[in-house]
Amino acid sequence: MKGSAKAALALLASTQLLLIMDTAIVNVALPSIGEDLGSGSAGLSWVANAYLITFGGLLLLGGRAADLLGHRRLFVAGLVLLAAASAAGGLAHTSGALVAARAVQGVGAALAAAAAFALLLILFPHGPARQKALGAFAAMGGLGGVLGTVLGGVLTDLLGWRSTFWLNVLVGLVLGVLALRLLDGGTRSAERGFDVGGALAVTGGLGLIAYALVGAGEAGRPGGRTLAAGGAGVLLLVVFAVLEARAARPLVPPAVLRRPALRLANALSALAQTVLFPMFFLVSLYLQSVLGHSPLFGGLGLLPLSVVVVLTAPQSGRLIARLGLRATMTLGFGLLFVGTAWLGLALAAEGTFFSTVLAPSLVLGVALPLVMVTTNVAATAEASPEETGLASGLVNTSQQFGSVLGLAVLVTVATTVTDASAGAAAETAGFRAALLVGAALAGLAALFSTRLRLPAPAELPAPRERAGDALK
């Protein structure tokens, strides 16, 4: 590994920050984009959704491709593609061109995200070093959501919405150049080739399911087109399973999916994002549409939560060492249940930020890194050095689809409960119902987390290197 482990971790964590920030920063700029390009709400929704669909659909393929083609190579290629697509978005003069640019941004983000996580697993072996590194990732993810919201408001107000895309160009290129200096270019599997038919089937299947979930969330209910897309996506995933069982070099070896701990950890990781991702969205909407705050305050209102995330995440490894992985995970999901339920019950049409959002958001700030770090540790614990990209693709795909599913389901709950003509009280009731559904999912995850059983340390793959000791 070229350079220090700490410098490499800073690079990889900064990439996580950029990718999470990119989703939030564009969401804030959407009203200005619509006004400038003359796009309606349907067109604007796909400026955000095109990114989510390609990002979610290509993560698994990106992870396996990183194993076979080289992790640094895919990481840099993803950043360059993200930067190029961001430049195209900054120059776009129609909503169609902007949606296309956002779709390509999602492709670049999927390659970069899967390769970055795989590089982290290679750099930091099993144990406290990896837990500290995953804590840094969780901290950057929490910070990215708020920083994107704040920067989106500031940049759009001062420099216009196009500046949010040019920021991606600058940061993406800087990270790509640093990657060539700090990361080892020789990390890839000795195995060559994979099932092309399976790769096309799973990518198409995941992309269609993401399209169906996003479309259903936007419409408030599944329509004929979204149901057809979802059905086609499920059919392609069945085809993928059949192909993988027969392929000489499967994209996802069936033996990997037969690992009980891996399956449970990925399901719990998806559940965590099903609750957390829409929570940020719903709280920002509540602060703006019910309490009447500006978009900038809507982002700043989540700042205390992010501060707690940044402070808690580095301590997650110590907590795992003291309580054990399963107990720490259950604690995290328990706090997620308490914080989400408290937040939902506290919302009031005549409330204030301090009386409704602040206290429960601090509980959620502790819960977020605990559930993210523990589920990531459990989902990657059984990965051999040759499977790092695959493990990365699986857990990233679980998280991305948890986010898309959560947003579709909880926003649908909120809109179904809300009577648009009844004002702030009805909107608050919708937000409350959505958050209480999220709390129920968190409680379910807490119960399932007690069933986690990892193999004994002697049964896990031997670490490739001990570069992560530099963090100690």
Beta strands, then each sheet from edge to edge (+ up, - down):
end
